[in-house]
Amino acid sequence: MMYVFLSFLVFNLIAFFSPKRLVPIEIYATYVFAYAYGGTTMVLKMIAFPGYAGFYT
């Protein structure tokens, strides 16, 4: 289990510190898409599963 945690930490640090060639509009569009996708998924889960909303109250 420690190996999984350590490899997760190492790979995330590599991804965080690697140089990225994105212009600000691409970063903004990615954030907006992720936020909208997450919100839509949550709403659809609340509609499909009535007990799902209990986790957020």
N, C-alpha and C positions, 0 to 999 in steps of 0.2 A: 504494500500500500504506500509505503514511503517512496518507492521508486516512481509510482504514478504521480504523486504530489510533486516530487522533485522535477520530473520531466515536464509536467504541466507548467511549473514555475519557469523553468529554463526556456521553453518554447515561447511562452508569453513575453518574457523579457527580450528574446531575440526579435519577435514581431514588433514589440514596442520601440526598440531602438534602431531597427533597420530603416534606412532612408526611404522616404516615400515621395513619389513624384506626382502628387495630386494637387490640382488647383483648388482654391477655396470653394468654388461652386460644386465640385465633385464631392468634397467632404460634406458640405451642407446637404446636398441631394441624398447622400447615403444616410445621414442622420434622419432626415425627414422621412425617407422611405422606411427605415427601421422603426421609427416611432409610429408611423401610420400602420404598418403591417402588424406591429405588436398590439396596437389599440383595436384594430379590426379583429384580430384573432381573439382577443379577450372578450369583445362584445359577442362574437359568434359563439364562443364557449358558454357565455352567460345565457344566451338564448337556447342553445342545445341542451345544456346541463343546468337545471335550475339550482342545484346545490353548489355550483361553482362560485357563485357570488359570495357565499359565506366565508370564503377565505380572505376576502378583501374588506370585511366589515370590522 
